Amino acid sequence: MKNHKGRIRGFCWCKKAYYAKALLKELPKVCFGMFCKDGGGTSGEMSMVWENICNKATPQLKCFCDGWSALSLFADLIKKLGEHDSEDITEEQFVEILRQCGFKDLTPYEDPNRNTEESNNYRRSLEKELLTLEKRCKEIKDKLST
């Protein structure tokens, strides 16, 4: 088993990161695992990706063999996911589950090369607005599918 001492539970919401536009061809994903407190890497990382199956975004847990020891530390997360078995949870729902399990949001929302107070405040307001709109879109989709 790997040594995860000094590491924290964390996640990175890729589509919310400042570099998200460069990932357009990749599947939507949220990476999570055991991260160094100072941002110096990980001792075990995995991801939840959303595959398009029958025109529906379906979550899939992906973990390479070097992340299995970290995955073994997340029994609470696996149990929570088990409560949503056969549900196509969204990225937003998965991030909320991670937060409930004590994972810290390590997403780099702001480009470290562009860091002014004005641009940060504007970006935060846009992110809040986007989250509200995404939630409303999901509510509408849910109502239309019933």
C-alpha positions as CSV (number, residue, x, y, z in Angstrom):
1,M,0.0,0.0,0.0
2,K,1.3,3.5,-0.9
3,N,2.1,6.0,1.7
4,H,-0.6,8.7,1.8
5,K,0.7,10.4,4.9
6,G,0.5,14.2,4.7
7,R,-2.0,14.0,1.8
8,I,-5.5,15.4,1.7
9,R,-8.6,14.3,-0.1
10,G,-9.1,16.6,-3.1
11,F,-10.7,16.9,-6.4
12,C,-10.4,19.0,-9.6
13,W,-13.5,19.8,-11.6
14,C,-11.9,19.9,-15.1
15,K,-14.6,21.8,-16.9
16,K,-14.4,24.6,-14.3
17,A,-10.6,25.0,-14.4
18,Y,-9.2,28.0,-16.2
19,Y,-7.7,25.8,-18.8
20,A,-11.0,24.0,-19.6
21,K,-11.1,25.3,-23.2
22,A,-8.0,23.2,-24.0
23,L,-9.9,20.1,-23.0
24,L,-12.8,20.4,-25.4
25,K,-12.2,17.0,-27.0
26,E,-11.9,15.1,-23.7
27,L,-14.8,13.5,-21.9
28,P,-16.3,15.5,-19.1
29,K,-14.5,14.5,-15.9
30,V,-13.8,15.2,-12.3
31,C,-10.4,13.9,-11.0
32,F,-10.1,13.1,-7.3
33,G,-7.7,11.4,-5.0
34,M,-5.0,12.0,-2.4
35,F,-3.1,15.2,-3.0
36,C,-0.1,17.0,-1.4
37,K,-1.2,19.9,0.7
38,D,1.2,22.2,-1.1
39,G,0.0,21.2,-4.6
40,G,3.1,19.1,-5.3
41,G,1.3,16.1,-6.8
42,T,-0.7,13.1,-5.8
43,S,-0.1,9.7,-4.2
44,G,-3.2,8.3,-5.9
45,E,-5.7,9.7,-8.3
46,M,-8.7,8.5,-10.3
47,S,-11.6,10.2,-12.2
48,M,-15.3,10.0,-12.8
49,V,-16.0,10.5,-16.5
50,W,-19.3,10.9,-18.3
51,E,-19.7,8.7,-21.4
52,N,-22.4,9.3,-23.9
53,I,-24.5,6.1,-23.8
54,C,-27.8,6.1,-25.7
55,N,-27.7,9.9,-25.8
56,K,-27.4,10.1,-22.1
57,A,-24.4,11.2,-20.0
58,T,-23.5,8.2,-17.9
59,P,-20.9,8.4,-15.2
60,Q,-18.0,5.8,-15.1
61,L,-15.4,5.5,-12.4
62,K,-11.9,5.2,-13.9
63,C,-8.9,4.2,-11.8
64,F,-5.5,3.0,-13.0
65,C,-3.6,0.4,-10.8
66,D,-1.4,3.0,-9.2
67,G,-4.5,4.6,-7.7
68,W,-6.0,1.5,-6.1
69,S,-4.5,2.1,-2.7
70,A,-6.0,5.6,-2.6
71,L,-9.3,4.2,-3.8
72,S,-9.3,1.8,-0.8
73,L,-9.4,4.9,1.5
74,F,-12.7,6.1,0.0
75,A,-15.1,3.6,1.4
76,D,-17.4,6.4,2.5
77,L,-17.5,7.7,-1.1
78,I,-18.1,4.3,-2.6
79,K,-21.0,3.8,-0.1
80,K,-22.5,7.2,-1.1
81,L,-22.2,6.3,-4.8
82,G,-23.9,3.0,-4.0
83,E,-26.9,5.0,-2.8
84,H,-27.2,6.3,-6.4
85,D,-26.8,2.9,-8.1
86,S,-28.1,2.9,-11.7
87,E,-28.7,6.7,-11.5
88,D,-27.0,8.9,-14.1
89,I,-25.7,11.4,-11.6
90,T,-24.4,14.7,-13.0
91,E,-21.0,16.3,-12.5
92,E,-22.6,18.7,-10.1
93,Q,-24.1,15.9,-8.1
94,F,-20.8,14.0,-8.0
95,V,-19.0,17.1,-6.8
96,E,-21.5,17.6,-4.1
97,I,-21.0,14.0,-3.0
98,L,-17.2,14.6,-2.9
99,R,-17.8,17.6,-0.7
100,Q,-20.0,15.7,1.6
101,C,-17.2,13.1,2.0
102,G,-14.7,15.8,2.9
103,F,-12.9,16.2,-0.4
104,K,-11.4,19.7,-0.9
105,D,-11.9,21.6,-4.1
106,L,-8.5,22.0,-5.6
107,T,-9.7,23.2,-9.0
108,P,-7.5,25.9,-10.4
109,Y,-10.3,28.4,-11.3
110,E,-8.0,31.2,-12.1
111,D,-5.0,31.4,-14.4
112,P,-2.0,32.2,-12.1
113,N,-0.7,34.4,-14.9
114,R,-3.8,36.6,-14.8
115,N,-4.7,37.4,-11.3
116,T,-6.3,40.7,-10.7
117,E,-9.0,41.4,-8.1
118,E,-11.4,42.7,-10.6
119,S,-11.1,39.8,-13.0
120,N,-11.4,37.3,-10.1
121,N,-14.6,38.9,-8.8
122,Y,-16.1,39.0,-12.3
123,R,-15.2,35.3,-12.8
124,R,-16.7,34.3,-9.5
125,S,-20.0,36.0,-10.4
126,L,-20.0,34.2,-13.8
127,E,-19.3,30.9,-12.1
128,K,-22.2,31.4,-9.7
129,E,-24.5,32.3,-12.5
130,L,-23.4,29.3,-14.5
131,L,-24.0,26.9,-11.7
132,T,-27.6,28.4,-11.2
133,L,-28.3,28.0,-14.9
134,E,-26.9,24.4,-15.0
135,K,-29.1,23.5,-12.1
136,R,-32.2,25.0,-13.7
137,C,-31.4,23.2,-17.0
138,K,-31.2,19.9,-15.2
139,E,-34.6,20.6,-13.5
140,I,-36.2,21.3,-16.9
141,K,-34.6,18.2,-18.5
142,D,-35.9,16.1,-15.6
143,K,-39.4,17.5,-16.0
144,L,-39.4,16.9,-19.8
145,S,-38.2,13.3,-19.4
146,T,-41.2,12.4,-17.1
